Amino acid sequence: MITGASQGIGMAFALECAQRGMNLFLVALPDPHLPEVESIIKRKFKVDVITFGIDLTHPDAARKVYEYALDNYIQVNFLINNAGFGTSGLFETSKLDVNSRMIMLNVMAMVGLTRFFIPDLKKNRPSYILNVSSMEATLPLPYKTVYTGTKSFIYSFSLALREEVRNDGIRVSVVCPGSVMTNEEGFKRIQAHGARAKLLVKMPDYIAERTISAVLKGKVEIIPGFIPRALVKLGKGFPTLLKMRILEKIFRVYRDHKTEEIVEEIVSP
Ligand SMILES: NC(=O)c1ccc[n+]([C@@H]2O[C@H](COP(=O)([O-])OP(=O)(O)OC[C@H]3O[C@@H](n4cnc5c(N)ncnc54)[C@H](OP(=O)(O)O)[C@@H]3O)[C@@H](O)[C@H]2O)c1
């Protein structure tokens, strides 16, 4: 089961899993992207694909997804919590309703789905949970405060849960990608940084291939790419205040970003 499977990294996960012969239960917003992905996968691979369109920012969404899975006899043994979005700009001028939807999607949908599916994952062992965090979980970014906060939550939640379910046949992994060329927000971000960002940017299929291989090998923390891995390591060795001053200088270009308008269009079709 993959959330946010109709575009970007989620769609790349779906293609990667289909290529490995896994049947798919794909969840994303109820728009034309999802049936498009379903037909691409069915044309290319001999796997079953079931899709469910739902807005995961709704408080009851996780329960509805779980009930849909039950009604359709879907047995989940690999849960990928990927759906998420971020904005950038000054926190002081951010919109509270956008922040709240970001927390609902990035955090609450992941917590809810994981909670509902854990008993089934236990039954269907060996099983896997993959949560999609970001490099920003360990390098908190000024001007992306709420997004960074949600990704830190996902990171800590995943490490803690892994230990809780270690003896239940469930492996929990967390992936922390750097910049991935997916949507318009990402494209703007990469443009703002110019040549420097290109060192970090990866394509979704690269992230998917590396990540799924690592999850199946039981890896805990996955940071695809040599440079993102080196930067995270470097960041951990720096004194916190100095690290944050440097990050603020580098990411000051996000200060006046108006990504919320783009996000408004995406999440409120
Ligand atoms: N791109 C990056 O640079 C980057 C880096 C690190 C981590 N990440 C993380 O990777 C994950 C995927 O990012 P991405 O860049 O691939 O995103 P994306 O291209 O914008 O795709 C987002 C996916 O989530 C779905 N979605 C959005 N809002 C939803 C909602 N309210 N309910 C249900 N589904 C919803 C979208 O469905 P529709 O197609 O129907 O809109 C789409 O399938 C996110 O958690 C993100 O934080 C991304």
PDBQT file of the ligand as one rigid body, heavy atoms in Angstrom, charges set to zero:
ROOT
HETATM    1  N1  LIG A 301      10.383  16.231  -3.718  1.00  0.00    +0.000 N 
HETATM    2  C1  LIG A 301      11.336  16.384  -2.816  1.00  0.00    +0.000 C 
HETATM    3  O1  LIG A 301      12.343  17.112  -3.029  1.00  0.00    +0.000 OA
HETATM    4  C2  LIG A 301      11.255  15.674  -1.502  1.00  0.00    +0.000 A 
HETATM    5  C3  LIG A 301      12.403  15.611  -0.683  1.00  0.00    +0.000 A 
HETATM    6  C4  LIG A 301      12.316  14.956   0.539  1.00  0.00    +0.000 A 
HETATM    7  C5  LIG A 301      11.132  14.363   0.935  1.00  0.00    +0.000 A 
HETATM    8  N2  LIG A 301      10.029  14.447   0.122  1.00  0.00    +0.000 N 
HETATM    9  C6  LIG A 301       8.778  13.824   0.588  1.00  0.00    +0.000 C 
HETATM   10  O2  LIG A 301       8.406  12.830  -0.333  1.00  0.00    +0.000 OA
HETATM   11  C7  LIG A 301       6.982  12.682  -0.340  1.00  0.00    +0.000 C 
HETATM   12  C8  LIG A 301       6.473  12.779  -1.767  1.00  0.00    +0.000 C 
HETATM   13  O3  LIG A 301       6.864  14.040  -2.275  1.00  0.00    +0.000 OA
HETATM   14  P1  LIG A 301       6.735  14.376  -3.837  1.00  0.00    +0.000 P 
HETATM   15  O4  LIG A 301       7.680  15.504  -4.095  1.00  0.00    +0.000 OA
HETATM   16  O5  LIG A 301       6.859  13.123  -4.631  1.00  0.00    +0.000 OA
HETATM   17  O6  LIG A 301       5.247  14.941  -3.880  1.00  0.00    +0.000 OA
HETATM   18  P2  LIG A 301       4.288  15.221  -5.150  1.00  0.00    +0.000 P 
HETATM   19  O7  LIG A 301       5.016  15.011  -6.430  1.00  0.00    +0.000 OA
HETATM   20  O8  LIG A 301       3.682  16.560  -4.896  1.00  0.00    +0.000 OA
HETATM   21  O9  LIG A 301       3.167  14.090  -5.001  1.00  0.00    +0.000 OA
HETATM   22  C9  LIG A 301       2.362  14.114  -3.865  1.00  0.00    +0.000 C 
HETATM   23  C10 LIG A 301       1.479  12.900  -3.856  1.00  0.00    +0.000 C 
HETATM   24  O10 LIG A 301       0.681  12.957  -2.665  1.00  0.00    +0.000 OA
HETATM   25  C11 LIG A 301      -0.685  13.003  -3.031  1.00  0.00    +0.000 C 
HETATM   26  N3  LIG A 301      -1.405  13.906  -2.138  1.00  0.00    +0.000 N 
HETATM   27  C12 LIG A 301      -1.193  15.235  -1.958  1.00  0.00    +0.000 A 
HETATM   28  N4  LIG A 301      -2.071  15.723  -1.070  1.00  0.00    +0.000 NA
HETATM   29  C13 LIG A 301      -2.839  14.677  -0.694  1.00  0.00    +0.000 A 
HETATM   30  C14 LIG A 301      -3.935  14.547   0.183  1.00  0.00    +0.000 A 
HETATM   31  N5  LIG A 301      -4.414  15.588   0.865  1.00  0.00    +0.000 N 
HETATM   32  N6  LIG A 301      -4.534  13.330   0.321  1.00  0.00    +0.000 NA
HETATM   33  C15 LIG A 301      -4.073  12.265  -0.376  1.00  0.00    +0.000 A 
HETATM   34  N7  LIG A 301      -3.031  12.315  -1.206  1.00  0.00    +0.000 NA
HETATM   35  C16 LIG A 301      -2.427  13.515  -1.366  1.00  0.00    +0.000 A 
HETATM   36  C17 LIG A 301      -0.724  13.533  -4.455  1.00  0.00    +0.000 C 
HETATM   37  O11 LIG A 301      -1.936  13.112  -5.060  1.00  0.00    +0.000 OA
HETATM   38  P3  LIG A 301      -2.483  13.796  -6.445  1.00  0.00    +0.000 P 
HETATM   39  O12 LIG A 301      -1.618  13.301  -7.555  1.00  0.00    +0.000 OA
HETATM   40  O13 LIG A 301      -3.839  13.296  -6.537  1.00  0.00    +0.000 OA
HETATM   41  O14 LIG A 301      -2.362  15.290  -6.247  1.00  0.00    +0.000 OA
HETATM   42  C18 LIG A 301       0.523  12.868  -5.019  1.00  0.00    +0.000 C 
HETATM   43  O15 LIG A 301       0.260  11.528  -5.326  1.00  0.00    +0.000 OA
HETATM   44  C19 LIG A 301       6.443  13.766   0.589  1.00  0.00    +0.000 C 
HETATM   45  O16 LIG A 301       6.206  13.246   1.863  1.00  0.00    +0.000 OA
HETATM   46  C20 LIG A 301       7.591  14.775   0.648  1.00  0.00    +0.000 C 
HETATM   47  O17 LIG A 301       7.581  15.526   1.835  1.00  0.00    +0.000 OA
HETATM   48  C21 LIG A 301      10.065  15.072  -1.083  1.00  0.00    +0.000 A 
ENDROOT
TORSDOF 0
